[in-house]
Structure formats: structure tokens, C-alpha cells
């Protein structure tokens, strides 16, 4: 064991500072504090793309610090052990923490009958109905807030209900995102919207845009219908309902931590939880919930007041004939393709399922109840019907 010189001690201090700063920065970047600091989304994407390199670099820095400690006899073993634990915690936080807190239920989700769900849910609870080939699943909003990702085979289609509480946004996509069997979970949120990761392929997906980050794969979306439990159980008596059991100790902690901030997220008196939104579009109040539709390069948003005044609204977007339907009794807004096999459908009445006197129109995916501040951030050129 040699005695360290002044320069060697300085080298040790520099390596210790760089190791600590690097570890802490990675942990902050890839967790919610990074979004509180409005760190760029591109940094998050780049870190994840090269995560194993960055993890390896973190380990190399720590190993070099240990080498200096052992050869130069700097610091006590207690402090080196404490530093090692700190680096380990940062690596876990940057790469694995959110997955542990918010587990995906793409596979193995628990569904219960209408009767069982009625003992769990209140009539005023918001729920999203997914109907494919006459088979229906219900996803209560409060049961989606922790897992975020819930899958099932519905009507012969393997689909995933994804939910972002910050955006108040449910989006249903097919499980095959272009690479075969997927394993979709949450990575982080950027600009108050969920970033999902397919752990099989390493692909990232921005929930609100359904765009992949590292490929040009097209994500196939399916519609969902937003209503209340009181209406859902009447409209879909044979449906199965997703039930998150809240049976982990950490679930109570998460609900307590997020209860206050989420109440503020729905309140126009407060800004967004994370100050990463443009907030420049003043056409509507920031927290107003809208129904958005995205068709290529054109987007449109409808307010509740508009649909209440126009319960049957026919319009054209990008030469596509569309029909917007509002059911006042069940407070449902749905959008349909106004043509079948290229022929415009003529009808006098239509219900929220798209059933006319003679035809069944195809329902189209909408962003149901998304906050205006989030929608307008991601789609700044959106049209608005208010």
C-alpha cells in the first residue's frame, strides 16, 4: 500500500465527484424529477437507446474509484461501501424503479363479472369500454392509474389498454407493434404523457401519438368508449371488467403520494404537475377535457359543450366523411366512419354504437377526455370545435 500524493488525492476526489454526479444525473433524468426540471425528451430517448453503455460506464467509474481507494488507501471502507450503495441505487432508479412501482398487466390481468365489479365501483366512476367483434371489456380509470398497461384478447384481437393519468388519456393498441410478441410496460412520462417501452424489441412508443421512436412501424389503434360505471353495467351486462386489487404495500404509498398532485392536475387553478407543456394555446382552458381525433397530418378536438349542442354532427376531414354522436343519457361521445365500402351512408337516426336504421358504421379511435393542455402541446395545429 503506497501513500497517496497530493495529485493522486486530487484524482481520487475528481473521480468520486464525476461518479456521483453521473449516477445522480442518470437517476434524475429517467425519473419524475427530470421532468420537474424540464430536461429534454431527446435526452431520455438517447439514454434509453444506449442504456447498457451508460450503465457500463457507471460501473467502470465505480470500479476505478475502488481501484484508487485500494491502491492509495483513500477513504475508509465504510465510505466506499456507502458510495457503492448510492451508485447502485441510482442505477436501479434510472433503469428499473418505475417498472417495479408500476407493473404492466399486458398478460395475466384479472377480470371480474359485472356483479363482482358492482361491489367495487361507484356509479359515478369513469370507465372505458373496449368492444371488438361484440366482446366487451371494461377498464375503470382508477384501476388503470397504477398498472397503466392492461392487455387481453378481445373478440379475437390481442390488444393493450394504455392509460396516462397525467393526460387523462386511454389509448387502445394492438399488442403486436411490428416485432411479433411484445412485452409493453412504462418507461417514463415526457410532456405530461406516457412513454411506453416494448421490452422485447427495445422500441419506445409515445402514447398520445402512437409513434415509435426507433422504427417506422405503424401502431394499430382500436376505439374505446368513455362513460360511467352506472351506465356501463346497464349497456354491457355481459362484459368483463378489469380489477386491480391494490394488494401491494407500495400501492397505498403511491396512492397517497399522487392523490394531492392528481387533484391539482384536474384543477384549472393550478398548472400541470410537470412544467413541460407549451401552454401557449389559449383557445380553451388548460384542464378542459376534449375528445381528440388524429388523422395523419390533421387533428381535431371537440369540447363537451360542442357535442352537447350538436349530438349528431356530420363533417369531413381529409375527404373522410365522419359522424360524431353524443348520447346525453350515458354521456358518451363516439366517432364513426360515415361511409361503408366507399359509399356514403344516408340515415336519419344513429346510436352511440353507430347503429343506423339499416347499417352499422365503424367506430374510429378517439382520445377521450384528454386534457386540452396536453392535446394542444402534442398537436399545436389542431382544429377545435367549441
Phi, psi and omega in degrees: 000123180261158178273132185289139173278174180298317180294322179293321176295320178296320177299317180299316181297318180297315180296321179297317181293316180297317180298315180294314182295317180297315181296313182294319180298316180298318180295320179292315182302318189262015174227179186301327178304328178297323177286330174296330177270001179059042175291145187300141177300323182299329177293320178298313181297317180293318179300314182295321181299324182245031188302320183291328173295314182293322176297315179300318179298321178299317179293320179297316178300316179295318180298319179295323177297318177296320178300313178297320179299314185287324183276332184252355179057048178254136184071152172280158181300328180301315183289324176294321178296320179295320178295321179296316178299318180298316178296318178299317178298319180294320178296316178297315181298319183287333191237339189225349190293311184295327177297322179290320181288322186238080185288139177284144174241042174301325177237143175078021178292149181263120177244142181235168180285168176302319182297315178294317181297329182294337178276352183253325189256152172266152182301333182273354181296138177283137180218149180247126180261132175242115182241121178227122180051044175072004175258137190233139168236146177246139182233097179296137183302315184290343177270354178262345191295330179270307182288328180068327185234122180221126184243166174185166169265117182240118178058033179088001179247128173278111184232166178230125169275122177249145182219133174244114182292326181295325178268345189058048191231119169264134176223129181255126179230160175285147184292328177278109182261017177115359181237014184087217183299129183247168175218084190270131176220186179264147174254305183189183170240143173230137182052044176060034176214147188291134168254121182257154179232135170268108185289349176281313185259342185083005181285145174254146180227127173277122190299312188291328181263343185057031180262139175275154187268323188248002181216176178255022182297141177268124177274128179272124181257155174232150181286157168225158182243124181266129177206196177252161179300322179303321178279320184302314185292338176278319185283329185231066187294342181260004185287159169257146187237131178293134180231111172269125193275351180051047186255009176262149178300321183292338180298316179298321179295315181297317180297321179292318182295322188263352183300309181295308179301322181289327174299320178291328180296335179266000187251123182293348179285346181241155174281181178295154179304317180247124188280059185241011182259150182297317178057025184264343182269109186261014182296330178227164175295144186305320186265007178296135179273130181235164173253114185252149177227131183243121179228092180067244182265004182238136177229153179220145179232140179242136176269163178298320181297324180293312183292329177293325179279340182229072184295341173227107187234115177260133180205173181234136178225121182054041179066011176263120177287129185232154179227119176260130184236133175241125176257106185295321184301319184251005178053052183245134174240122178226155182239141184226152170287124184278004181232152174235122182054037177082357181258126180297132181270130177257128182207160178255332181220155180204145177254180186291348176271356181087014180274121176257189179298326188232344188228164174242112180280151180277126177285143181249148180292132173235162173267099190274118173077015182293144178295137180302321183297329179278313180302312183289336176291312183282334181231073186293341181260019183298143169282153180229130170251110185240000000 
